[in-house]
Amino acid sequence: MSMPEDEKALEKEQEKTEEKESEKSWQEKTRRDPLAGIIWPLILIWLGVAMFIDRFGLLASVPLLQGLSFWPFFAFGAGVILCGEVVVRLLVPEYRQPIGGTLFFAVLLMASGISQTFGWEIVAPVALIGLGVILLATSLMRSR
């Protein structure tokens, strides 16, 4: 047996209404949290800047950055941008949201960026200790 035409039309109308509601909620979310709409464009801008710096050989001209290749340089900078997001989310009450995933990804990017210079033997334990301290401090601040 097939479904009557009226029921099919009603079902299609409900699907359209649900789609519109999901679109509205995404737009509302973006309006309420403009920080989320800023971070990834900043990372793309950083990618372009890092490409220019690498292309014109400026990495080799800075003593601290000598021997560093493009991808670790970019990864470290992207991690710094994500750390900036974490700091804003912690300090500005309107933008407070869970930060664990962002913080983990930021530390991972920064660690992979500096591992070429210092080696994973040093970077991995320092990154884990730093991440643990930050998560502990966040947890203690939240419990107040």
C-alpha positions as CSV (number, residue, x, y, z in Angstrom):
1,M,0.0,0.0,0.0
2,S,1.2,3.5,-0.8
3,M,0.8,6.5,1.4
4,P,-2.0,8.9,0.5
5,E,-1.0,12.1,-1.3
6,D,-2.0,14.3,1.6
7,E,0.2,12.5,4.0
8,K,3.2,12.7,1.6
9,A,2.7,16.4,1.2
10,L,2.4,16.9,5.0
11,E,5.6,14.8,5.5
12,K,7.5,16.9,2.9
13,E,6.3,20.1,4.6
14,Q,7.5,18.9,8.0
15,E,11.0,18.1,6.5
16,K,11.2,21.6,5.1
17,T,10.2,23.1,8.4
18,E,12.9,21.0,10.2
19,E,15.6,22.1,7.7
20,K,14.7,25.8,8.2
21,E,14.8,25.4,12.0
22,S,18.2,23.8,11.8
23,E,19.5,26.6,9.6
24,K,18.1,29.2,12.0
25,S,19.8,27.5,14.9
26,W,23.2,27.6,13.1
27,Q,22.8,31.2,12.3
28,E,21.8,32.0,15.8
29,K,24.8,30.1,17.1
30,T,27.1,32.1,14.9
31,R,25.6,35.4,16.1
32,R,25.9,34.4,19.7
33,D,29.5,33.1,19.3
34,P,31.4,35.3,16.8
35,L,34.7,34.0,18.2
36,A,34.1,30.7,16.4
37,G,33.7,32.5,13.1
38,I,37.0,34.4,13.6
39,I,39.4,31.7,14.6
40,W,39.5,29.6,11.4
41,P,39.8,32.6,9.1
42,L,42.7,33.7,11.3
43,I,44.3,30.4,10.8
44,L,43.9,30.6,7.1
45,I,45.4,34.1,7.1
46,W,48.3,32.7,9.2
47,L,48.8,30.0,6.6
48,G,49.2,32.7,3.9
49,V,51.5,34.8,6.0
50,A,53.6,31.7,6.8
51,M,53.8,30.8,3.1
52,F,55.1,34.3,2.3
53,I,57.6,34.1,5.1
54,D,58.9,30.8,3.9
55,R,58.8,31.7,0.2
56,F,61.0,34.8,0.7
57,G,63.5,33.0,3.0
58,L,62.7,35.0,6.1
59,L,62.7,31.9,8.3
60,A,66.4,31.5,7.6
61,S,67.2,35.1,8.4
62,V,65.9,35.0,12.0
63,P,68.4,33.2,14.2
64,L,65.8,31.5,16.4
65,L,64.0,30.2,13.3
66,Q,67.0,29.0,11.4
67,G,66.6,25.4,10.2
68,L,62.9,25.4,10.8
69,S,60.8,24.3,7.8
70,F,57.4,25.7,6.8
71,W,55.0,23.1,8.3
72,P,56.4,23.2,11.9
73,F,56.4,27.0,11.7
74,F,52.8,27.1,10.5
75,A,51.7,24.5,13.1
76,F,53.2,26.4,16.0
77,G,51.5,29.6,14.9
78,A,48.1,27.9,14.4
79,G,48.5,26.5,17.9
80,V,49.2,30.0,19.3
81,I,46.0,31.2,17.6
82,L,44.0,28.4,19.2
83,C,45.5,29.2,22.6
84,G,44.3,32.7,22.1
85,E,40.8,31.4,21.6
86,V,41.1,29.4,24.8
87,V,42.2,32.5,26.7
88,V,39.3,34.6,25.4
89,R,36.9,31.8,26.2
90,L,38.2,31.7,29.8
91,L,38.3,35.4,30.4
92,V,35.1,36.7,28.6
93,P,31.9,35.3,30.1
94,E,29.9,35.7,26.9
95,Y,32.2,33.3,25.1
96,R,32.5,30.7,27.7
97,Q,32.3,27.2,26.3
98,P,34.1,23.9,26.9
99,I,37.8,24.4,25.9
100,G,39.3,20.9,26.4
101,G,39.3,19.9,22.7
102,T,40.6,23.2,21.5
103,L,43.3,23.3,24.2
104,F,44.4,19.7,23.3
105,F,44.6,20.5,19.6
106,A,46.5,23.8,20.3
107,V,49.1,22.0,22.4
108,L,49.4,19.3,19.9
109,L,50.0,21.8,17.1
110,M,52.5,23.8,19.1
111,A,54.3,20.6,20.2
112,S,54.6,19.3,16.7
113,G,55.8,22.7,15.6
114,I,58.7,22.9,18.1
115,S,59.5,19.2,18.0
116,Q,61.7,19.7,14.9
117,T,63.9,22.1,16.9
118,F,64.0,20.4,20.3
119,G,63.0,16.8,19.5
120,W,60.0,14.8,20.8
121,E,62.0,13.5,23.7
122,I,61.8,16.9,25.3
123,V,58.7,18.3,23.8
124,A,56.2,15.5,24.5
125,P,56.7,15.4,28.3
126,V,56.7,19.2,28.5
127,A,53.5,19.4,26.4
128,L,51.8,16.8,28.6
129,I,52.8,18.5,31.8
130,G,51.7,21.9,30.5
131,L,48.3,20.4,29.3
132,G,47.8,18.8,32.7
133,V,48.5,22.0,34.6
134,I,46.2,24.0,32.4
135,L,43.4,21.5,32.7
136,L,43.9,21.3,36.4
137,A,43.8,25.1,36.7
138,T,40.6,25.2,34.6
139,S,39.0,22.6,36.7
140,L,39.8,24.4,39.9
141,M,38.5,27.7,38.5
142,R,35.3,26.1,37.4
143,S,34.6,24.5,40.8
144,R,34.6,27.9,42.5
